[in-house]
């Protein structure tokens, strides 16, 4: 198993509006990007399980030119709500950072 934190140079989250969260994953090496993205190791259902959202609500957008992915999904609580503990969505990347993925390379 591998974790995204081991192959990504940047994992950051932020709001993409009051009700949407986006997570940027920027890979250190092209081989890691290709292993994860082209190899299909990161899928919406895995992210949905980690964040307790429907997999149909998870959008993964690849940016091969810059070896990155953008993951977009709904926030559970709108930004600025009285019960919101992370108004900027800046600490929401951790479940994705710790996500175990199968290591396709033996």
C-alpha positions as CSV (number, residue, x, y, z in Angstrom):
1,X,0.0,0.0,0.0
2,X,1.1,3.6,-0.6
3,X,-0.3,6.8,0.8
4,X,-0.7,10.0,-1.2
5,X,1.4,11.9,1.3
6,X,4.3,9.7,0.2
7,X,4.1,10.5,-3.5
8,X,2.6,14.0,-3.5
9,X,4.7,17.2,-3.0
10,X,1.6,19.2,-2.2
11,X,-1.8,18.2,-0.7
12,X,-3.9,21.2,0.1
13,X,-7.6,22.0,0.5
14,X,-9.7,25.1,0.2
15,X,-13.2,26.2,-0.4
16,X,-14.5,26.4,-3.9
17,X,-17.5,28.4,-2.8
18,X,-19.4,28.2,0.5
19,X,-20.7,24.7,-0.2
20,X,-17.9,23.1,-2.2
21,X,-14.5,21.8,-1.2
22,X,-11.5,21.3,-3.5
23,X,-8.3,19.5,-2.9
24,X,-5.2,19.9,-5.0
25,X,-2.7,17.0,-5.3
26,X,0.6,17.9,-6.9
27,X,2.9,15.0,-7.5
28,X,6.7,15.0,-7.0
29,X,7.5,12.8,-10.0
30,X,5.8,12.0,-13.3
31,X,6.1,8.3,-12.5
32,X,4.0,8.8,-9.4
33,X,1.4,10.8,-11.2
34,X,1.1,8.1,-13.9
35,X,0.9,5.3,-11.3
36,X,-1.9,7.0,-9.5
37,X,-3.8,8.7,-12.3
38,X,-3.2,6.5,-15.4
39,X,-3.1,3.4,-13.3
40,X,-6.5,4.3,-11.9
41,X,-5.4,3.9,-8.3
42,X,-7.5,6.8,-7.0
43,X,-11.2,6.6,-7.7
44,X,-14.2,8.6,-6.6
45,X,-15.6,5.8,-4.5
46,X,-12.4,5.8,-2.3
47,X,-12.6,9.5,-1.8
48,X,-16.4,9.3,-1.1
49,X,-15.8,6.7,1.6
50,X,-13.1,8.8,3.2
51,X,-15.2,12.0,3.3
52,X,-18.7,10.4,3.7
53,X,-20.1,11.8,0.5
54,X,-21.7,10.1,-2.5
55,X,-19.2,8.9,-5.1
56,X,-21.4,10.6,-7.7
57,X,-20.6,13.9,-6.0
58,X,-16.8,13.5,-6.3
59,X,-15.2,15.0,-9.3
60,X,-11.5,14.2,-10.1
61,X,-9.9,16.5,-12.7
62,X,-6.4,15.5,-14.0
63,X,-3.9,18.2,-15.1
64,X,-1.1,16.1,-16.7
65,X,0.9,19.2,-17.8
66,X,1.6,20.1,-14.2
67,X,1.4,16.5,-12.7
68,X,-1.6,17.3,-10.6
69,X,-5.2,16.4,-9.7
70,X,-8.0,18.5,-8.4
71,X,-10.7,16.7,-6.3
72,X,-14.0,18.5,-5.8
73,X,-16.8,17.5,-3.6
74,X,-19.6,19.1,-1.5
75,X,-18.9,20.4,2.0
76,X,-20.9,18.8,4.8
77,X,-21.4,22.2,6.5
78,X,-21.5,25.5,4.6
79,X,-18.5,27.8,5.1
80,X,-19.3,30.3,7.9
81,X,-22.1,28.2,9.4
82,X,-22.2,28.5,13.2
83,X,-21.1,24.8,13.5
84,X,-18.3,25.1,10.9
85,X,-14.9,24.4,12.4
86,X,-12.9,25.2,9.2
87,X,-14.3,28.3,7.5
88,X,-11.6,28.3,4.8
89,X,-11.6,24.5,4.2
90,X,-7.9,24.6,4.7
91,X,-7.6,21.5,6.9
92,X,-9.8,19.1,4.9
93,X,-7.0,17.4,2.9
94,X,-5.9,15.1,5.8
95,X,-8.3,12.1,5.0
96,X,-7.0,12.1,1.4
97,X,-3.4,12.5,2.5
98,X,-3.7,9.4,4.7
99,X,-5.7,7.3,2.2
100,X,-4.1,3.9,1.6
101,X,-3.9,3.0,-2.1
102,X,-2.8,-0.3,-3.6
103,X,0.7,-0.2,-4.9
104,X,0.4,-1.4,-8.5
105,X,4.2,-1.7,-9.0
106,X,5.7,-4.8,-7.5
